[in-house]
Amino acid sequence: MLQDFENFLRQEKRYSAHTCLAYMHDIEQFSVYADCRQLEDWKEQHNGTIRGWIVDLLNTGLSKRSVNRKLASLRTLYKWMLKEGLTDENPMTRIQGPKSEKRLPAFVKESELAPQKVSLLFSSDFEGLRNELIIELFYQTGIRLSELIDLKDAAVQGQSIKVLGKRNKERIIPITSELLAKIEKYRIAKKALSLDHPCLLLRMNGKPLYPQLVYRMVKATLSTLSGVEKRSPHVLRHTFATHMLNNGAGLETLKDLLGHANLSATQVYTHNSFAQLKKAYGTAHPRALKSN
């Protein structure tokens, strides 16, 4: 049954391999807790068991946000079971997850990502050019980690890149002449090593990148450049969005650039933008200065 559910996630929902892995991990974790070994076990589950699982997860120190993600996986499974006629009841209908605290997305200051500061951290060999390009692609386009790894060389067309996002939805992102020059410089280094692969960004052995490699490099780079607490590829995506809004981009434009399905996902960045405006007001307006 679970194999059929995974096929549903991949083929019908068109979730990425990373998302499918996360869903199946959550489902497997619950199956161990509730001792679900076959279909009948899943059909017999009730909301009391699920509430007990929630308490158990929270007692282990798992964040409320992570618990809610696991519950979302379980909801998707039971909705699918109902649709497929594998069960008559959905025990998730009476389940409410713990309320998560709303946190503003972390982002890096513009001054900390000044081109001259970034360039100083990287060598001029193949790996140095590639790693600098990775940082710039994250910051200048706001693409996701999975999108960067899957980015094809042929997707760079003039001063734009074609990105294949969630659910195989394509979007076109403009790039600067500066970023294009970095791509061309990297391509020359890649050609000199006779690396031939459809993906743009490769390892020295000619194979595509993998998430942990990129994550480690980004974390090390941000640790040097910034005092931001979180240091990950997604922080650079948040940084892209925040800087775009702070410099006049509209929400609809940002939504399209980020590949969000709806505007509500984009609106979280307005909080960061407002925080910047409030800070500027507090240090510039005469009335605000007098009250400080």
C-alpha positions as CSV (number, residue, x, y, z in Angstrom):
1,M,0.0,0.0,0.0
2,L,2.7,2.5,1.0
3,Q,4.5,1.9,-2.3
4,D,1.3,2.8,-4.2
5,F,1.0,5.9,-2.0
6,E,4.6,6.9,-2.9
7,N,3.9,6.4,-6.6
8,F,0.9,8.7,-6.2
9,L,3.1,11.4,-4.6
10,R,5.6,11.1,-7.4
11,Q,3.4,10.7,-10.5
12,E,0.1,12.5,-9.6
13,K,1.2,15.1,-7.1
14,R,4.5,15.5,-8.9
15,Y,6.4,16.1,-5.7
16,S,10.2,16.2,-5.8
17,A,12.3,13.2,-4.7
18,H,13.2,15.2,-1.6
19,T,9.6,15.9,-0.7
20,C,8.5,12.3,-1.3
21,L,11.4,11.1,0.9
22,A,10.2,13.4,3.7
23,Y,6.6,12.3,3.4
24,M,7.5,8.6,3.5
25,H,9.8,9.2,6.5
26,D,7.0,10.8,8.4
27,I,4.6,7.9,7.5
28,E,7.2,5.3,8.5
29,Q,7.7,7.0,11.8
30,F,4.0,6.9,12.6
31,S,3.7,3.3,11.4
32,V,6.4,2.3,14.0
33,Y,4.7,4.3,16.8
34,A,1.2,2.8,16.0
35,D,2.5,-0.6,15.0
36,C,1.0,-0.4,11.5
37,R,2.2,-3.4,9.5
38,Q,-0.6,-4.0,7.0
39,L,-3.7,-2.2,5.6
40,E,-6.0,-3.3,8.4
41,D,-3.8,-1.7,11.0
42,W,-4.0,1.6,9.1
43,K,-7.8,1.3,8.9
44,E,-8.1,0.7,12.6
45,Q,-6.2,3.9,13.7
46,H,-8.2,6.5,15.6
47,N,-7.6,10.1,16.6
48,G,-6.6,9.1,20.2
49,T,-3.5,7.3,18.8
50,I,-2.6,10.2,16.6
51,R,-3.0,12.7,19.5
52,G,-0.7,10.4,21.5
53,W,1.8,10.5,18.7
54,I,1.7,14.4,18.7
55,V,2.4,14.4,22.5
56,D,5.2,11.9,22.0
57,L,6.8,14.0,19.3
58,L,6.6,17.2,21.3
59,N,8.1,15.4,24.3
60,T,11.2,14.5,22.3
61,G,11.8,18.2,21.7
62,L,10.6,18.3,18.1
63,S,9.4,21.8,17.0
64,K,5.7,22.5,16.5
65,R,6.4,23.3,12.9
66,S,8.0,19.9,12.3
67,V,5.1,18.1,14.1
68,N,2.6,19.9,11.8
69,R,4.6,18.8,8.8
70,K,4.4,15.2,9.9
71,L,0.7,15.6,10.4
72,A,0.3,17.0,6.9
73,S,2.0,13.8,5.6
74,L,-0.5,11.7,7.5
75,R,-3.4,13.8,6.3
76,T,-2.3,13.3,2.7
77,L,-2.1,9.5,3.2
78,Y,-5.6,9.2,4.7
79,K,-7.1,11.4,2.0
80,W,-5.5,9.1,-0.6
81,M,-6.8,6.0,1.2
82,L,-10.4,7.4,1.2
83,K,-10.1,8.3,-2.5
84,E,-8.8,4.8,-3.3
85,G,-11.5,3.1,-1.3
86,L,-9.0,1.6,1.1
87,T,-10.7,3.0,4.2
88,D,-14.1,4.3,5.1
89,E,-13.0,6.7,7.8
90,N,-10.4,9.4,8.1
91,P,-9.0,9.7,11.7
92,M,-7.3,13.0,10.8
93,T,-10.6,15.0,10.5
94,R,-10.6,15.7,14.2
95,I,-6.9,16.3,14.5
96,Q,-5.5,19.8,15.0
97,G,-1.8,20.4,15.1
98,P,0.0,22.5,17.7
99,K,-0.1,26.2,16.9
100,S,3.3,27.2,15.5
101,E,5.0,30.4,16.5
102,K,5.3,32.7,13.5
103,R,8.9,33.6,12.8
104,L,10.2,36.1,10.3
105,P,12.4,34.6,7.5
106,A,16.1,35.1,8.3
107,F,18.0,37.1,5.7
108,V,21.5,38.5,5.1
109,K,22.2,42.2,4.9
110,E,22.9,43.7,1.5
111,S,26.3,45.0,2.7
112,E,27.3,41.5,3.8
113,L,26.8,40.2,0.2
114,A,28.7,43.0,-1.6
115,P,30.3,41.4,-4.7
116,Q,33.9,42.2,-3.6
117,K,33.4,40.5,-0.3
118,V,31.9,37.4,-1.9
119,S,34.6,37.1,-4.6
120,L,37.4,37.3,-2.1
121,L,36.3,34.0,-0.6
122,F,36.7,31.9,-3.7
123,S,39.6,30.7,-5.8
124,S,39.8,31.0,-9.6
125,D,39.9,27.2,-10.2
126,F,36.9,25.1,-11.2
127,E,35.5,24.5,-7.7
128,G,36.1,28.1,-6.7
129,L,34.3,29.4,-9.8
130,R,31.4,26.9,-9.3
131,N,30.9,27.7,-5.6
132,E,30.9,31.4,-6.2
133,L,28.4,30.9,-8.9
134,I,26.2,28.8,-6.6
135,I,26.1,31.7,-4.1
136,E,25.3,34.2,-6.7
137,L,22.6,32.1,-8.3
138,F,20.8,31.6,-5.0
139,Y,21.1,35.3,-4.1
140,Q,20.3,36.8,-7.6
141,T,17.5,34.5,-8.6
142,G,16.0,33.1,-5.4
143,I,15.8,29.6,-6.7
144,R,15.4,26.6,-4.4
145,L,18.2,24.1,-3.6
146,S,16.5,21.3,-5.6
147,E,16.0,23.7,-8.6
148,L,19.7,24.7,-8.5
149,I,20.9,21.1,-8.5
150,D,18.5,20.2,-11.4
151,L,19.3,23.4,-13.4
152,K,20.3,22.4,-16.9
153,D,23.1,24.1,-18.9
154,A,20.7,24.7,-21.8
155,A,18.3,26.5,-19.4
156,V,20.6,29.6,-19.5
157,Q,19.3,31.4,-22.5
158,G,20.8,34.9,-23.0
159,Q,20.1,36.9,-19.9
160,S,17.5,34.6,-18.4
161,I,17.3,31.1,-16.9
162,K,14.4,28.6,-17.3
163,V,13.7,26.9,-13.9
164,L,11.7,23.8,-13.4
165,G,10.0,24.3,-10.0
166,K,7.5,22.3,-7.9
167,R,5.0,20.1,-9.8
168,N,7.2,20.6,-12.9
169,K,6.0,24.2,-13.3
170,E,8.4,26.2,-15.4
171,R,9.3,29.9,-14.8
172,I,11.7,32.3,-16.5
173,I,14.0,34.4,-14.3
174,P,16.0,37.3,-15.7
175,I,19.7,37.4,-14.8
176,T,22.2,40.3,-14.8
177,S,25.0,40.6,-17.4
178,E,27.4,40.2,-14.4
179,L,25.8,36.8,-13.4
180,L,25.9,35.7,-17.1
181,A,29.6,36.5,-17.2
182,K,30.2,34.3,-14.1
183,I,28.3,31.5,-15.8
184,E,30.4,31.8,-19.0
185,K,33.6,31.8,-17.0
186,Y,32.5,28.7,-15.1
187,R,31.5,27.0,-18.4
188,I,35.1,27.6,-19.8
189,A,36.6,25.9,-16.7
190,K,34.1,23.1,-17.0
191,K,34.9,22.6,-20.7
192,A,38.7,22.6,-19.9
193,L,38.0,19.5,-17.7
194,S,36.0,17.9,-20.4
195,L,33.0,17.6,-18.1
196,D,29.9,16.8,-20.2
197,H,26.5,16.6,-18.5
198,P,23.1,18.2,-19.1
199,C,23.2,19.8,-15.6
200,L,24.9,23.2,-15.4
201,L,26.6,22.7,-12.0
202,L,28.8,19.6,-11.6
203,R,31.4,18.0,-9.3
204,M,35.0,17.4,-10.4
205,N,34.0,13.8,-11.3
206,G,31.4,15.1,-13.8
207,K,28.4,14.1,-11.7
208,P,25.7,16.5,-10.5
209,L,25.8,18.2,-7.1
210,Y,24.0,16.7,-4.2
211,P,22.1,18.7,-1.4
212,Q,24.6,18.1,1.5
213,L,27.6,19.3,-0.6
214,V,25.8,22.6,-1.5
215,Y,24.4,23.0,2.1
216,R,27.9,22.7,3.6
217,M,29.4,25.1,1.2
218,V,26.7,27.8,1.7
219,K,26.8,27.4,5.5
220,A,30.6,27.9,5.5
221,T,30.3,30.9,3.2
222,L,27.6,32.6,5.2
223,S,29.5,31.9,8.4
224,T,32.3,34.1,7.1
225,L,30.2,36.8,5.5
226,S,27.4,37.3,8.0
227,G,26.3,37.1,11.6
228,V,22.9,35.7,10.6
229,E,21.9,32.8,12.9
230,K,20.6,30.5,10.1
231,R,23.0,29.7,7.3
232,S,21.5,27.7,4.5
233,P,20.5,27.9,0.8
234,H,17.0,28.8,1.8
235,V,18.3,31.8,3.7
236,L,19.7,33.2,0.5
237,R,16.3,32.6,-1.1
238,H,14.7,34.6,1.8
239,T,17.5,37.3,1.2
240,F,16.6,37.6,-2.5
241,A,12.9,38.1,-1.7
242,T,13.5,40.6,1.1
243,H,16.0,42.7,-0.8
244,M,13.7,42.7,-3.9
245,L,10.8,44.0,-1.7
246,N,13.0,46.6,0.1
247,N,14.1,48.0,-3.3
248,G,10.6,48.4,-4.8
249,A,9.6,45.1,-6.3
250,G,5.8,44.3,-6.2
251,L,4.4,41.2,-4.5
252,E,3.0,39.8,-7.8
253,T,6.4,40.1,-9.4
254,L,8.1,38.5,-6.5
255,K,5.5,35.7,-6.4
256,D,6.3,34.8,-10.1
257,L,10.0,35.0,-9.5
258,L,9.9,32.7,-6.5
259,G,7.5,30.2,-8.2
260,H,4.9,30.5,-5.4
261,A,1.5,29.0,-6.2
262,N,-0.4,31.7,-4.4
263,L,0.3,35.2,-3.0
264,S,-0.1,34.2,0.6
265,A,3.2,32.4,0.5
266,T,4.9,35.5,-0.7
267,Q,3.3,37.9,1.8
268,V,5.5,36.6,4.6
269,Y,8.3,38.7,3.2
270,T,6.3,41.9,3.7
271,H,7.0,41.6,7.4
272,N,10.7,41.8,6.8
273,S,10.2,44.7,4.5
274,F,8.1,46.5,7.1
275,A,10.7,45.9,9.7
276,Q,13.2,47.7,7.5
277,L,10.9,50.6,6.9
278,K,10.2,50.9,10.7
279,K,13.9,51.0,11.4
280,A,14.5,53.7,8.8
281,Y,11.6,55.7,10.2
282,G,12.9,55.4,13.7
283,T,16.3,56.8,12.7
284,A,15.1,59.5,10.3
285,H,11.8,61.1,11.3
286,P,12.1,64.1,13.7
287,R,9.3,62.9,15.9
288,A,10.7,59.4,16.2
289,L,14.1,60.8,17.1
290,K,12.7,62.9,19.9
291,S,10.8,59.9,21.4
292,N,13.9,57.7,21.5
